[in-house]
Amino acid sequence: MVAPSGLGNHDGPVPFTFRRLAHADLELLSRWLDEPHVHPWWPQAHDVGSLEAEYGPAIDGDDPTEVFIVERDGTDIAFVQRYRFDDNPEWVEALAPTGAPADAAGIDYLIGCADLIGRGIGTAIIGELVEDTWRRYPDVSAIVVDVDERNRRSWRALEKVGFERIWSGQLETDDPSDEGPAHVHVLRRPG
């Protein structure tokens, strides 16, 4: 299955398919969010009911955030989401002190399978998501990601794709995943 946005199979050594998150995937996502390598960075409630409340509107098309399960060789391995800042004015406000551009897109990601950590797969997934985001949203000037400063693997994967750290500090948001000091990374549209 290929997501309608154009995300599809990766031609390189790590073939991926991005498919839209479905209600039936929420149990899997709940298990991934409970994994020791994921939970510290995604501390929100992650029982299926809470995930239904959070992601159900996006699954049903009532929220413009795009949510995907990443497959590799037919196996579900990761979760990614992306959104336009235009659709999230509270996020634009929270990021204003960082100097992040307001006409950006944001992405979030996690690898659900611990045995895939440290093998370059996260970097490859981010790279593919970035390329498709440029195509999907031709009017955004940049992609912005905030990462807990302790999550070195995550911000190193961003840097390997070309993201630059533009700010470090405490973001003022109501989102529990943004608690604690963070690094804000930006990748500006090429050309």
PALUM-399737 format. One record per residue (C-alpha): residue number from 0; x, y, z. Coordinates in steps of 0.001 Angstrom, whole numbers, plus 524288, in hexadecimal, padded with zeros to 5 digits. Example, Ala and Ser with C-alpha at 12.3 -4.5 7.8 and 13.67 -1.06 7.14 Angstrom:
<atoms>
pos; u; v; w
0; 8300C; 7EE6C; 81E78
1; 83566; 7FBDC; 81BE4
</atoms>
This chain:
<atoms>
pos; u; v; w
0; 80000; 80000; 80000
1; 804E8; 80D7C; 7FCC8
2; 7FFB3; 81954; 803D5
3; 7F7C3; 822A1; 7FB5F
4; 80182; 82D8C; 7FDDA
5; 80BA6; 82704; 7F551
6; 81381; 820C3; 80037
7; 81733; 81369; 7FBA4
8; 821D2; 8097C; 7FA07
9; 82FA5; 80DEA; 7FC74
10; 838A5; 80AC9; 7F0FE
11; 844E1; 809CC; 7F958
12; 849AC; 7FEB0; 801DE
13; 83E83; 8007A; 80B9A
14; 83153; 7FF00; 804B3
15; 82631; 805BD; 80BF3
16; 817BC; 8072E; 809D9
17; 8104B; 811CA; 810FC
18; 801EE; 80E83; 812E7
19; 7F795; 81682; 8197A
20; 7F587; 8136D; 827CA
21; 7E8C7; 80C0C; 829E6
22; 7E098; 80A2A; 8360F
23; 7E51F; 7FBF4; 83613
24; 7F34B; 800AF; 8379E
25; 7F0EA; 80781; 84495
26; 7F385; 7FB3B; 84C98
27; 800C2; 7F9C1; 845E8
28; 803C4; 80828; 847F1
29; 80014; 806B8; 85648
30; 809E8; 7FB8E; 857C2
31; 81487; 80368; 850E3
32; 8122B; 80F3B; 85998
33; 81422; 80667; 86566
34; 82173; 801A3; 860AC
35; 82CF1; 80641; 8692E
36; 833CD; 80C7E; 85D81
37; 82776; 81459; 859F1
38; 81FF9; 81769; 8665F
39; 8292A; 821DC; 86BFF
40; 82768; 82A0A; 85FAB
41; 818AD; 827B2; 85DF3
42; 813B1; 82854; 86C00
43; 80561; 82B3C; 868F8
44; 7FAB4; 82190; 86C72
45; 7FBC3; 81697; 862B7
46; 7F0DB; 80D2A; 865AF
47; 7E88A; 80A58; 859AE
48; 7DD8F; 81347; 85E4F
49; 7E6D9; 81ECD; 85FF6
50; 7ED0B; 81C25; 852BE
51; 7DF8B; 81B71; 84C97
52; 7DC90; 828E7; 8522A
53; 7E998; 82E54; 84D6A
54; 7EAF0; 82800; 84004
55; 7DCEB; 8242E; 83CA6
56; 7D9D3; 8317B; 836B1
57; 7E5D6; 830A8; 82DD0
58; 7E27B; 822A9; 82A06
59; 7D491; 826D7; 826D0
60; 7D8E3; 832CD; 81F11
61; 7D3A9; 83C9D; 82904
62; 7E154; 8415F; 82CB3
63; 7EB0F; 84531; 8220F
64; 7F68F; 83E9A; 828EF
65; 7FB62; 8333A; 820B6
66; 7FE9A; 826F1; 8286B
67; 80572; 81AF5; 822E4
68; 80A73; 80D92; 8267C
69; 81774; 80AAF; 81FF4
70; 8190B; 7FCEF; 81A9B
71; 8257B; 7F626; 8166A
72; 8245B; 7E975; 80F06
73; 81625; 7E860; 81346
74; 8193D; 7EA45; 821BC
75; 81483; 7F60A; 82975
76; 82089; 7FCB7; 82F2C
77; 81DCA; 80B04; 831E6
78; 81418; 81617; 83340
79; 81534; 823A9; 82D3E
80; 80C8D; 82F89; 82CA7
81; 80D45; 83C94; 825DC
82; 8058F; 84907; 82658
83; 80587; 856C5; 8211D
84; 807F9; 861A4; 82AD1
85; 7FCAC; 868F0; 82448
86; 7F3B9; 85EA6; 82A36
87; 7F9B8; 8600E; 837D1
88; 7FA4B; 86E75; 83BD4
89; 7FD09; 86AF2; 84A06
90; 8095D; 863E6; 845A3
91; 80DAA; 86FB5; 83D9D
92; 80C00; 877EB; 849EB
93; 813B2; 86E37; 85249
94; 81EDC; 86E12; 84870
95; 81F20; 87CCB; 845F0
96; 829FA; 87F4E; 85003
97; 832A7; 8753C; 84930
98; 8333E; 87C5B; 83C30
99; 82CD3; 870EE; 83519
100; 825CA; 87548; 828BB
101; 816FD; 8761A; 829FC
102; 814CA; 870FC; 81C17
103; 81A6F; 8639F; 81F2F
104; 8163D; 85591; 820B3
105; 8191C; 84D33; 82C81
106; 81C20; 83EBF; 82D83
107; 81CA4; 834E6; 8388D
108; 8217C; 826F0; 837ED
109; 824A1; 81AD4; 83F9E
110; 82A2E; 80D73; 83CAA
111; 821CC; 8034D; 84368
112; 82B31; 7F7DD; 84243
113; 8369D; 7F92E; 84BA2
114; 83F45; 7F012; 843AB
115; 83F06; 7FA00; 83882
116; 844C4; 8050E; 840B2
117; 85282; 8097D; 83D35
118; 8525A; 803E0; 82F5B
119; 84FA2; 8103A; 82784
120; 84171; 80CC8; 8254E
121; 83C40; 81899; 82CB0
122; 844D2; 82196; 82496
123; 84004; 81B20; 8180D
124; 831CA; 81C43; 81C35
125; 83378; 82A9E; 81FB5
126; 83A58; 82D1D; 812BC
127; 82F5F; 826F6; 80AFA
128; 824FB; 82E26; 812CB
129; 82C23; 83B04; 81077
130; 82CE3; 838F3; 801BF
131; 81E81; 835C8; 80103
132; 81B08; 84168; 8099E
133; 8219A; 84AAC; 7FFFD
134; 8190F; 844E6; 7F537
135; 80CB4; 8445E; 7FD6E
136; 80DC2; 85255; 80278
137; 81474; 85A87; 7F7F1
138; 811A5; 86722; 7FF59
139; 8188A; 863D7; 80C2F
140; 825EE; 869E1; 80DD2
141; 82B38; 86047; 817CD
142; 828F4; 8544E; 82025
143; 82A31; 85665; 82ECC
144; 82BE4; 84C0D; 83952
145; 82D4E; 84D9A; 847F8
146; 8347A; 842B1; 84F02
147; 836F1; 84062; 85D68
148; 8452B; 84422; 85F27
149; 847EA; 83711; 865D4
150; 8433E; 82F9B; 859CB
151; 8506B; 82FBF; 8530B
152; 84CD2; 82505; 84941
153; 84177; 82D0E; 84452
154; 8486C; 839F3; 84297
155; 85448; 8333A; 83CB0
156; 84B5E; 82CB2; 8328F
157; 845E6; 83A1E; 82F2D
158; 85397; 83FB9; 82DAD
159; 85786; 8348A; 824B4
160; 84C28; 83849; 81BCA
161; 850C0; 8468C; 81BD5
162; 848A9; 84CD6; 8269D
163; 84F67; 857B5; 82E3C
164; 84D44; 85A9B; 83C88
165; 84861; 8688F; 83DC4
166; 8444E; 86934; 84C09
167; 8451C; 86218; 85900
168; 83CB9; 86473; 86502
169; 82F62; 86217; 86AF8
170; 823AA; 86363; 861E1
171; 81734; 868E2; 867B3
172; 80CA9; 85F0B; 863B1
173; 80223; 856B5; 869DE
174; 80729; 84A71; 86311
175; 80D52; 84102; 86CF0
176; 816D8; 83C2F; 86288
177; 81CC9; 849E1; 86257
178; 82032; 84A0E; 870D6
179; 82E6B; 84C78; 873E9
180; 83932; 852E6; 86C1D
181; 83863; 85111; 85D78
182; 84030; 853A5; 8513C
183; 83917; 85986; 845B4
184; 83E36; 85530; 83871
185; 83B11; 85B08; 82B2D
186; 83D35; 8563B; 81D68
187; 83AE1; 860ED; 81372
188; 83545; 85DD9; 8061D
189; 84069; 85BA7; 7FC7D
190; 842AF; 864DA; 7F125
</atoms>
